[in-house]
Amino acid sequence: MQRYFVSDENLSGNTITIKGDDVHHISKVMRMTPGATILCVSESGKTAVTKIQEITNETVSGTVIEWIDEKKELPLKVAIASGLPKGDKLEYIVQKGTELGAHEFIPFIASRSIVKWDEKKSSKKIERLQKIAKEAAEQSHRVVIPTVCAPYKIRELISYAQKFDHKIVAYEEDAKAGESSTLAKIFTLANAGESILFVFGPEGGFTPAEIEQLKDQGFISCGLGPRILRTETAPMYALAAVSYHFELLR
């Protein structure tokens, strides 16, 4: 069954109303008709098996057949903070990171970020990234759409990070030095229901000053294995490691 996210304002008793781009997808792309069954996920993460009753140019309305309890999310809330990368790498990070279970994406402006964020186009860029997250969440059968933040400056990121239980910065110099145990140690201390913030540098990595600044604010630096990973690959490694440790081993 196709999966669609609906806002709570479009839930009324056992009636669900779908609006926006999903109407076109249901009627024109999937060519569904009344009587078809879909999955509708509310903002609170509840999933309803829904039978379509009516399709118009503007809305699709359906009736809830049953509510089902889906366990799709990582046991911990994992946020990915990425130093602004070149090209479409941020889109890749958001798409694949959503598939792997990330709860939030936080781009930030690092000293070695080559890309300059255009404030005039910021809202459109974030809207596009949020759409990518939504589509990836539907494809991977998530019950939560990750949030994509507007880019922070590093001092703003540090301030925002105080709400997380565990703060980790992936540092290539640690990997080069052979560090291999810190991430595993952090995982043994973390518990289900807690939150982890992973911070990754842009293509050129972090400056030593940035690493010291992060460490001074309680971040723990670590390597991600013996190989040096690209800025768009490292978040996927971290998310896969979280899934393995907290889902597959338990």
Buried (B, 14 or more C-beta within 10 A) or exposed (E): EBBBBBEEEBBEEEEBBBBEEBBEBBBEEEEBEEEBEBBBBBBEBBBBBBBBEEBEEEBBBBEBEEEEEBEBBBBBBBBBBBBBBEEEBBBBBBBBBBBBBBBBBBBBBBBBBEBEBEEEEEEEBBEBBBBBBBBBBBEBBBBBBBBBBEBBEBEBBBEBBEEBBBBBBBBBBBBEEEBBEBBEEBBEEBEEEEBBBBBBBBBEBBEEEBBEBBBEBEBBBBBBEEEBBEBBBBBBBBBEBBBEBBEEEE
